[in-house]
């Protein structure tokens, strides 16, 4: 039970701009030096996919063929461009207008410093990336093409780190565009923010969101073989501190929980789904409201999950799980529950009745326990109980449907240890100090119309989500250490005008 590597077999293509004006010797050096740069980037280990150098781009036809091929190749998740020499920007227009993959403009050069004593015009003609990249930047801006811009010498570790983060965002975008979300039932009744335009979501994010009857899940539950259930229980025993009662007098409850997990996973895999969502108001003949199974979706399968029919957060959790693959931490559904208003130690407690995932990191080994639940009208559910481990600069991200478009809202938070043992709280929970402070964070969150459900990521931070939002072309409202409420409100107003005039979504 392990998440499939979302980077396996994926590539980022590296296209180098030049022209025939400088002659074959110059073009030979362009190709050789470009190869050295790509080899150096791949050798850093900071970029999770292979960077592949393609033949030097010298003409409009060549650029268009490169962009068409990259766009059509399902293994290509992004394109990096760099102009080694001057590369006339009009030759890029036709190609750029057919590119459908995320773009990164790398502003670098082969030499580290100017060779003060030997520099001549031959060197200048060959090594004029500062010139060529500005020409290229102009046409990108004129065409309105969103892109990541990375500036610096290719040997600077920060350059590879930025490219690596962008590549993770590209993988998140690839996952979004190939995502099927399985909804068991509909949204929680009368709740506004978990509703949304599923058709528009497929147009904007590529994710297909559809409903399967709970009766189908019940049938899948009844079809689960005992061997699969027992295998999952053995996995529980290895990874969690299992309540002895669940292995004895309440073993039937444990068996049911594991069987529900198996049924959900089997059904999702059979339908090619990578995210799921249920609703405690629509459980049919299921014996329990699923708890431990959905908690394990991100950590064991890389699936996104949310509760109460909130498919938007399930989408975000899947994207977060993919972007953070291989890094410490993970992604999970989270929900703001309670404030601590102690002066100087203001914080938020996040939790959910059952579904917070241990993928985000835990202070101690999670406990697998059974407790009553006052909603759902089913047998007592089995769930993991733990506290999220401290993490500086984690993020909580929300997706809300604000009439004609989607808005992402992100708050940087510092996850901290609780001030007490929380012995009487039988659910997973996390405590965090929101940046810049609780009052500002809460007011801006409310002003943004952000959801009470969020995706928390402790693996990737703000840069990956910024890159993702830029790739998707969606609004991102960020609350961080420098946020001021009046400026945030004004920025929302300006953003409102921009996105309505831009009319992309």
C-alpha positions as CSV (number, residue, x, y, z in Angstrom):
1,X,0.0,0.0,0.0
2,X,2.0,2.9,-1.3
3,X,1.3,5.9,-3.5
4,X,2.3,5.5,-7.1
5,X,5.2,7.7,-8.0
6,X,3.6,10.6,-10.0
7,X,7.0,11.6,-11.5
8,X,7.8,8.2,-12.9
9,X,8.3,8.5,-16.7
10,X,7.5,12.2,-16.7
11,X,9.8,14.8,-18.4
12,X,10.4,18.5,-18.7
13,X,11.6,19.5,-22.1
14,X,14.4,22.1,-22.4
15,X,14.1,24.3,-25.5
16,X,17.0,26.6,-26.3
17,X,16.5,29.7,-28.5
18,X,19.0,30.9,-31.1
19,X,19.1,31.7,-34.8
20,X,21.1,30.9,-38.0
21,X,22.6,34.4,-38.0
22,X,25.7,33.4,-36.0
23,X,26.9,30.5,-38.1
24,X,27.4,26.7,-37.5
25,X,30.3,27.1,-35.1
26,X,28.3,29.3,-32.8
27,X,25.3,26.9,-33.0
28,X,27.6,24.0,-32.2
29,X,28.7,25.8,-29.0
30,X,25.1,26.6,-28.2
31,X,24.2,23.0,-28.3
32,X,27.2,21.9,-26.3
33,X,26.8,24.5,-23.6
34,X,23.1,23.9,-23.3
35,X,23.8,20.2,-22.8
36,X,26.2,21.1,-20.0
37,X,23.5,23.2,-18.3
38,X,20.9,20.4,-18.6
39,X,23.3,17.8,-17.3
40,X,24.1,20.0,-14.3
41,X,20.5,20.6,-13.5
42,X,19.7,16.9,-13.6
43,X,22.7,16.1,-11.4
44,X,21.5,18.3,-8.6
45,X,18.8,15.8,-7.5
46,X,16.5,18.7,-6.8
47,X,14.3,18.3,-9.8
48,X,11.9,15.3,-9.5
49,X,11.6,14.6,-13.2
50,X,14.2,14.3,-16.0
51,X,15.0,17.5,-17.9
52,X,15.4,16.6,-21.5
53,X,17.4,18.8,-23.9
54,X,15.8,19.2,-27.4
55,X,17.5,20.4,-30.6
56,X,18.3,24.1,-30.7
57,X,15.3,26.2,-31.9
58,X,16.3,28.5,-34.8
59,X,13.1,29.2,-36.8
60,X,9.4,29.7,-36.5
61,X,8.7,26.2,-38.0
62,X,11.1,24.6,-35.6
63,X,9.6,26.3,-32.5
64,X,6.0,25.4,-33.6
65,X,7.0,21.7,-34.2
66,X,8.7,21.7,-30.7
67,X,5.6,23.1,-29.0
68,X,3.2,20.9,-30.8
69,X,5.2,17.8,-29.9
70,X,5.6,18.8,-26.3
71,X,1.9,19.5,-26.0
72,X,0.9,16.2,-27.5
73,X,3.3,14.0,-25.4
74,X,1.5,12.8,-22.3
75,X,4.8,12.3,-20.5
76,X,5.8,15.9,-20.9
77,X,4.5,17.9,-18.0
78,X,6.3,21.2,-18.7
79,X,8.6,23.2,-21.0
80,X,11.7,25.2,-20.0
81,X,12.9,27.8,-22.5
82,X,16.2,29.7,-22.5
83,X,17.7,32.0,-25.2
84,X,21.4,31.3,-25.3
85,X,21.9,33.9,-28.0
86,X,19.5,36.6,-29.3
87,X,16.4,34.7,-30.6
88,X,14.0,36.9,-32.6
89,X,10.7,36.8,-30.7
90,X,8.4,36.8,-33.8
91,X,9.6,33.3,-34.6
92,X,8.2,32.1,-31.3
93,X,4.6,33.4,-31.8
94,X,3.1,30.5,-33.7
95,X,4.6,27.9,-31.3
96,X,3.7,29.7,-28.1
97,X,0.1,30.0,-29.2
98,X,-0.3,26.2,-29.5
99,X,1.6,25.3,-26.3
100,X,-0.7,23.7,-23.8
101,X,1.9,22.7,-21.2
102,X,3.2,24.8,-18.3
103,X,6.1,27.1,-19.2
104,X,9.2,28.2,-17.3
105,X,11.4,31.0,-18.6
106,X,14.9,30.4,-17.4
107,X,17.1,33.5,-17.4
108,X,20.6,32.2,-17.0
109,X,23.9,32.0,-19.0
110,X,26.7,29.5,-19.4
111,X,29.5,31.6,-18.1
112,X,29.5,32.6,-14.4
113,X,31.3,35.9,-14.7
114,X,32.4,38.2,-17.5
115,X,35.9,37.3,-18.8
116,X,37.2,40.8,-18.3
117,X,40.6,40.3,-20.1
118,X,39.5,38.1,-23.0
119,X,36.0,39.1,-23.9
120,X,35.5,40.0,-27.6
121,X,32.6,40.3,-30.0
122,X,32.6,36.5,-30.8
123,X,32.0,35.9,-27.1
124,X,29.4,38.6,-27.0
125,X,27.5,37.2,-30.0
126,X,27.4,33.7,-28.4
127,X,26.7,34.6,-24.8
128,X,23.9,37.2,-24.9
129,X,21.2,35.5,-22.9
130,X,20.6,38.7,-21.0
131,X,19.7,40.2,-24.4
132,X,17.8,37.2,-25.9
133,X,15.7,36.5,-22.7
134,X,14.4,40.0,-22.7
135,X,13.3,39.8,-26.3
136,X,11.6,36.5,-25.4
137,X,10.1,37.9,-22.2
138,X,8.4,40.6,-24.3
139,X,6.6,38.3,-26.6
140,X,5.4,36.1,-23.7
141,X,4.0,39.2,-21.9
142,X,2.5,40.5,-25.1
143,X,0.8,37.1,-25.8
144,X,-0.4,37.0,-22.1
145,X,1.2,33.7,-21.5
146,X,1.6,32.8,-17.8
147,X,5.0,31.4,-16.9
148,X,7.4,30.8,-14.1
149,X,10.5,33.0,-14.3
150,X,13.7,31.8,-12.7
151,X,16.8,34.1,-12.7
152,X,20.3,33.1,-11.7
153,X,23.3,31.1,-12.7
154,X,22.5,27.4,-13.4
155,X,25.0,26.3,-10.8
156,X,23.3,28.2,-8.0
157,X,21.4,25.6,-5.9
158,X,18.5,28.0,-5.6
159,X,17.9,27.8,-9.4
160,X,17.5,24.1,-9.4
161,X,15.3,24.3,-6.3
162,X,13.0,26.8,-8.0
163,X,12.8,24.6,-11.1
164,X,12.2,21.6,-8.9
165,X,9.3,23.3,-7.1
166,X,7.8,24.4,-10.5
167,X,8.2,20.8,-11.8
168,X,6.2,19.6,-8.7
169,X,3.5,22.2,-9.6
170,X,3.5,20.9,-13.2
171,X,3.0,17.3,-11.8
172,X,0.1,18.7,-9.7
173,X,-1.4,20.2,-12.8
174,X,-0.9,17.0,-14.8
175,X,-2.6,15.1,-11.9
176,X,-5.5,17.7,-11.9
177,X,-6.0,17.3,-15.6
178,X,-6.1,13.5,-15.3
179,X,-8.2,13.4,-12.2
180,X,-11.5,11.6,-11.7
181,X,-13.3,12.4,-8.4
182,X,-15.7,9.8,-7.1
183,X,-18.6,11.2,-5.1
184,X,-20.6,8.8,-3.0
185,X,-23.8,10.8,-2.6
186,X,-24.2,14.5,-2.7
187,X,-23.2,17.5,-0.6
188,X,-24.2,18.0,3.0
189,X,-27.6,19.6,3.0
190,X,-27.9,23.4,3.1
191,X,-24.2,24.0,3.1
192,X,-23.1,26.7,0.7
193,X,-19.3,26.6,0.3
194,X,-19.0,22.9,-0.5
195,X,-21.3,23.4,-3.5
196,X,-19.7,24.4,-6.8
197,X,-19.8,24.2,-10.6
198,X,-18.5,20.8,-11.5
199,X,-18.6,21.5,-15.2
200,X,-16.6,24.6,-14.8
201,X,-14.1,22.8,-12.6
202,X,-13.5,20.3,-15.4
203,X,-12.9,23.2,-17.8
204,X,-10.5,25.0,-15.5
205,X,-8.8,22.3,-13.6
206,X,-9.4,19.3,-15.9
207,X,-10.8,17.2,-13.1
208,X,-13.9,15.1,-13.8
209,X,-16.3,15.1,-10.8
210,X,-19.1,12.6,-10.9
211,X,-21.4,10.8,-8.5
212,X,-21.8,7.0,-7.8
213,X,-24.7,5.8,-5.8
214,X,-24.0,4.7,-2.2
215,X,-25.7,1.4,-3.1
216,X,-22.8,0.8,-5.5
217,X,-20.4,1.2,-2.6
218,X,-22.5,-1.1,-0.5
219,X,-22.2,-3.7,-3.3
220,X,-18.5,-3.2,-3.4
221,X,-18.3,-3.6,0.3
222,X,-20.2,-6.9,0.2
223,X,-17.8,-8.2,-2.5
224,X,-14.6,-7.6,-0.6
225,X,-12.7,-10.8,0.2
226,X,-11.7,-11.5,3.8
227,X,-8.1,-11.9,2.8
228,X,-7.9,-8.3,1.7
229,X,-9.5,-7.1,4.9
230,X,-7.1,-9.0,7.0
231,X,-4.1,-7.7,5.0
232,X,-5.3,-4.1,5.7
233,X,-5.7,-4.9,9.4
234,X,-2.1,-6.2,9.5
235,X,-1.0,-2.9,8.0
236,X,-2.9,-1.1,10.8
237,X,-1.1,-3.1,13.4
238,X,2.3,-2.2,11.9
239,X,1.7,1.5,11.5
240,X,-0.6,2.4,14.4
241,X,-1.0,1.9,18.1
242,X,-4.2,-0.2,17.9
243,X,-6.6,-0.2,20.8
244,X,-6.4,-3.7,22.3
245,X,-10.2,-3.8,22.4
246,X,-10.3,-3.6,18.6
247,X,-8.3,-6.8,18.4
248,X,-10.6,-8.5,20.9
249,X,-14.1,-7.6,21.9
250,X,-14.5,-5.0,19.2
251,X,-12.8,-6.8,16.4
252,X,-16.0,-6.8,14.3
253,X,-15.9,-3.0,14.3
254,X,-12.3,-3.1,13.1
255,X,-13.1,-5.6,10.4
256,X,-15.9,-3.4,9.2
257,X,-13.7,-0.3,9.0
258,X,-11.0,-2.2,7.1
259,X,-13.6,-3.7,4.8
260,X,-15.1,-0.3,4.0
261,X,-11.6,1.0,3.2
262,X,-11.0,-1.9,0.9
263,X,-14.4,-1.3,-0.8
264,X,-13.7,2.4,-1.4
265,X,-10.2,1.8,-2.7
266,X,-11.4,-1.1,-5.0
267,X,-14.2,1.0,-6.4
268,X,-12.0,4.0,-7.0
269,X,-9.3,1.9,-8.7
270,X,-11.8,0.1,-10.9
271,X,-13.1,3.5,-12.1
272,X,-9.6,5.2,-12.4
273,X,-10.4,7.7,-9.7
274,X,-7.7,9.4,-7.7
275,X,-9.9,11.5,-5.3
276,X,-13.1,10.7,-3.4
277,X,-15.6,12.3,-1.2
278,X,-18.5,10.9,0.9
279,X,-21.3,12.4,3.0
280,X,-22.4,11.4,6.5
281,X,-26.0,12.1,5.5
282,X,-26.0,9.5,2.7
283,X,-24.5,6.2,3.9
284,X,-27.1,3.7,2.7
285,X,-26.5,0.3,4.3
286,X,-22.9,0.9,5.2
287,X,-22.4,-0.1,8.8
288,X,-20.1,2.8,9.8
289,X,-19.3,6.2,8.6
290,X,-15.9,5.6,7.0
291,X,-13.1,6.9,9.2
292,X,-9.7,5.3,9.2
293,X,-10.0,4.4,5.5
294,X,-10.4,8.0,4.2
295,X,-7.7,9.1,6.7
296,X,-5.3,6.8,4.9
297,X,-6.3,7.9,1.4
298,X,-3.5,10.5,1.1
299,X,-0.9,8.6,3.1
300,X,-1.3,5.1,1.7
301,X,-2.7,5.6,-1.8
302,X,-2.0,9.2,-2.7
303,X,-5.7,9.8,-3.1
304,X,-7.4,13.1,-2.4
305,X,-10.3,13.0,0.1
306,X,-12.7,15.4,1.7
307,X,-16.0,15.0,3.6
308,X,-19.6,16.2,3.4
309,X,-19.6,16.1,-0.4
310,X,-16.8,18.7,-0.7
311,X,-15.2,17.7,-3.9
312,X,-13.2,20.9,-4.3
313,X,-11.1,20.1,-1.2
314,X,-10.7,16.5,-2.4
315,X,-9.2,17.9,-5.6
316,X,-6.8,20.1,-3.7
317,X,-5.7,17.2,-1.4
318,X,-4.9,15.1,-4.5
319,X,-2.9,17.9,-6.0
320,X,-1.1,18.5,-2.8
321,X,-0.2,14.8,-2.4
322,X,1.2,14.7,-5.9
323,X,3.2,17.9,-5.5
324,X,4.7,16.8,-2.2
325,X,5.5,13.2,-3.3
326,X,8.9,12.1,-1.9
327,X,9.2,15.0,0.6
328,X,8.7,14.9,4.3
329,X,5.1,15.7,5.3
330,X,2.0,15.4,3.1
331,X,-1.5,16.7,2.4
332,X,-4.8,16.4,4.2
333,X,-8.3,17.6,4.6
334,X,-8.4,20.1,7.5
335,X,-11.1,22.3,9.0
336,X,-10.9,25.3,11.3
337,X,-12.6,24.3,14.5
338,X,-11.7,26.5,17.5
339,X,-9.7,29.6,18.4
340,X,-7.3,30.1,21.3
341,X,-7.5,33.8,22.2
342,X,-4.9,33.8,24.9
343,X,-3.0,37.1,24.4
344,X,0.4,36.5,22.8
345,X,-0.4,32.8,22.1
346,X,-3.4,33.1,19.7
347,X,-3.8,30.0,17.5
348,X,-6.4,27.9,15.7
349,X,-7.3,24.3,16.3
350,X,-8.0,22.4,13.1
351,X,-9.6,19.0,13.0
352,X,-12.5,17.0,11.5
353,X,-14.8,14.5,13.0
354,X,-12.9,11.6,11.4
355,X,-11.0,12.3,8.2
356,X,-7.7,14.2,8.9
357,X,-4.8,12.2,7.5
358,X,-1.6,11.3,9.3
359,X,0.3,12.0,6.0
360,X,0.9,15.6,7.3
361,X,3.1,14.2,10.1
362,X,2.3,13.3,13.7
363,X,3.9,14.0,17.0
364,X,3.5,10.4,18.2
365,X,2.5,7.2,16.5
366,X,-1.3,7.5,15.7
367,X,-3.7,5.6,17.8
368,X,-6.4,3.5,16.2
369,X,-9.4,3.7,18.3
370,X,-13.2,3.4,18.3
371,X,-15.5,6.1,19.7
372,X,-19.1,7.1,19.4
373,X,-20.1,9.7,16.8
374,X,-23.2,11.8,17.2
375,X,-24.0,12.1,13.5
376,X,-24.6,9.7,10.7
377,X,-26.8,7.3,12.6
378,X,-24.5,4.4,12.2
379,X,-22.3,2.2,14.4
380,X,-19.4,3.7,16.3
381,X,-16.6,4.4,13.7
382,X,-13.0,3.4,13.9
383,X,-10.6,6.3,13.5
384,X,-7.0,7.4,13.9
385,X,-6.3,9.8,16.8
386,X,-3.2,11.9,16.7
387,X,-1.8,15.5,16.8
388,X,-0.1,17.0,13.8
389,X,3.6,17.5,14.3
390,X,5.1,21.1,14.4
391,X,5.9,22.6,11.1
392,X,7.0,26.1,10.2
393,X,5.6,27.7,7.1
394,X,3.0,25.0,6.4
395,X,0.0,26.2,4.3
396,X,-3.7,25.7,4.4
397,X,-5.4,26.2,0.9
398,X,-9.0,26.7,0.2
399,X,-11.0,26.6,-3.1
400,X,-14.2,28.6,-3.2
401,X,-16.6,29.1,-6.1
402,X,-17.2,32.9,-6.3
403,X,-19.9,33.0,-8.9
404,X,-18.1,33.4,-12.3
405,X,-14.7,31.9,-11.2
406,X,-12.8,29.9,-8.6
407,X,-10.6,31.5,-6.0
408,X,-7.8,29.8,-4.1
409,X,-7.1,31.3,-0.7
410,X,-3.8,30.4,1.0
411,X,-2.6,31.1,4.6
412,X,0.9,30.4,5.7
413,X,0.8,28.9,9.2
414,X,3.2,27.6,11.8
415,X,2.0,24.3,13.2
416,X,2.7,24.1,16.9
417,X,2.3,21.6,19.8
418,X,-0.9,21.9,21.8
419,X,-0.8,23.4,25.3
420,X,-2.5,20.4,26.8
421,X,-2.7,16.6,26.2
422,X,-6.2,16.7,24.6
423,X,-7.0,13.4,26.3
424,X,-10.8,13.9,25.9
425,X,-10.7,14.7,22.2
426,X,-11.0,11.4,20.2
427,X,-10.1,12.7,16.8
428,X,-7.1,13.9,14.7
429,X,-6.2,17.5,15.2
430,X,-3.6,20.2,14.5
431,X,-2.8,23.5,16.2
432,X,-1.3,26.4,14.3
433,X,-0.5,30.0,14.6
434,X,-1.7,31.7,11.4
435,X,0.5,34.3,9.8
436,X,0.6,37.2,10.4
437,X,-1.6,36.8,13.5
438,X,-5.0,35.3,14.3
439,X,-7.0,38.5,14.0
440,X,-5.6,39.5,10.6
441,X,-5.7,36.0,9.3
442,X,-9.3,35.4,10.3
443,X,-10.5,38.7,9.0
444,X,-8.8,38.2,5.6
445,X,-10.0,34.6,5.3
446,X,-13.6,35.7,5.9
447,X,-13.2,38.6,3.5
448,X,-11.9,36.3,0.8
449,X,-14.9,34.0,1.2
450,X,-12.6,31.1,1.7
451,X,-14.0,27.7,2.8
452,X,-14.0,26.2,6.3
453,X,-12.6,23.1,4.6
454,X,-8.9,23.3,3.5
455,X,-6.1,21.3,2.2
456,X,-3.1,21.4,4.6
457,X,0.3,20.7,3.1
458,X,3.3,20.2,5.2
459,X,5.5,18.9,2.3
460,X,5.2,21.8,-0.2
461,X,4.7,25.4,0.8
462,X,3.6,28.7,-0.8
463,X,5.9,28.6,-3.9
464,X,4.4,25.3,-5.2
465,X,0.9,26.6,-4.8
466,X,1.7,29.9,-6.3
467,X,3.2,28.1,-9.3
468,X,0.1,25.9,-9.5
469,X,-2.2,28.8,-9.5
470,X,-0.2,30.6,-12.2
471,X,-0.3,27.4,-14.3
472,X,-4.0,27.0,-13.8
473,X,-4.7,30.7,-14.4
474,X,-6.8,31.0,-11.3
475,X,-6.9,33.7,-8.6
476,X,-4.8,33.1,-5.5
477,X,-5.3,35.3,-2.4
478,X,-2.4,34.8,0.0
479,X,-2.3,35.6,3.7
480,X,1.3,35.7,5.0
481,X,3.5,37.5,7.5
482,X,3.3,40.8,5.6
483,X,-0.5,40.8,5.1
484,X,-2.5,43.9,6.3
485,X,-6.3,43.8,6.2
486,X,-6.9,47.0,4.4
487,X,-4.4,46.1,1.7
488,X,-5.7,42.6,1.4
489,X,-9.3,44.0,0.9
490,X,-8.0,46.4,-1.8
491,X,-6.1,43.6,-3.5
492,X,-9.3,41.5,-3.6
493,X,-11.2,44.3,-5.2
494,X,-8.5,44.8,-7.8
495,X,-8.3,41.1,-8.4
496,X,-12.1,41.0,-8.8
497,X,-11.9,43.6,-11.6
498,X,-8.9,41.9,-13.3
499,X,-10.5,38.4,-13.4
500,X,-13.8,39.7,-14.7
501,X,-12.1,41.8,-17.4
502,X,-9.7,39.0,-18.2
503,X,-12.6,36.6,-18.5
504,X,-10.4,33.6,-18.8
505,X,-12.6,31.6,-16.4
